[in-house]
Amino acid sequence: MKFQYRHIVAVLVTGLWVNTSEFFRNEFLLKNAWVAHYQSLGMVFPSAPLNAAVWVGWGFLLSISIYVISRKFSIVQTALIVWFMGFVLMWVVVWNLNVLPRAILRYAIPLSLVEVFVGSYICAVFAKTRPHA
């Protein structure tokens, strides 16, 4: 595959989408649940600028994953693979560490699925591949 700037644009636009989606979900919709859960554990929810920077990095790493996987799989396959690898595995880890407020999953599951489906579509459009079903 020959390098083209549209590939970088696909990753950047997808990364902007992922980070915007994550910010909206975790800062506006679910922040109180996160803070309350951490308080119930006697901990302070980590929300320093460095934590935010790490999550932005995670969002762009997820967008790179979406892009790479989308080169070989359909939009639906890409979204499901990335969702499982990016979200389900993360939830298993934070649940194992007892820092996952399980109540957020009723919102996080559908919203994260939308996040990766839109990200997969963005990669298909910007990388000029034919979107598969």
Secondary structure, DSSP 8 states (H G I E B T S, - for coil): ----HHHHHHHHHHHHHHHHHHHIIIIIISHHHHHHHHHHTT-----SHHHHHHHHHHHHHHHHHHHHHHTTS-HHHHHHHHHIIIIIHHHHHHHHTT---GGGHHHHHHHHHHHHHHHHHHHHHHTT-----
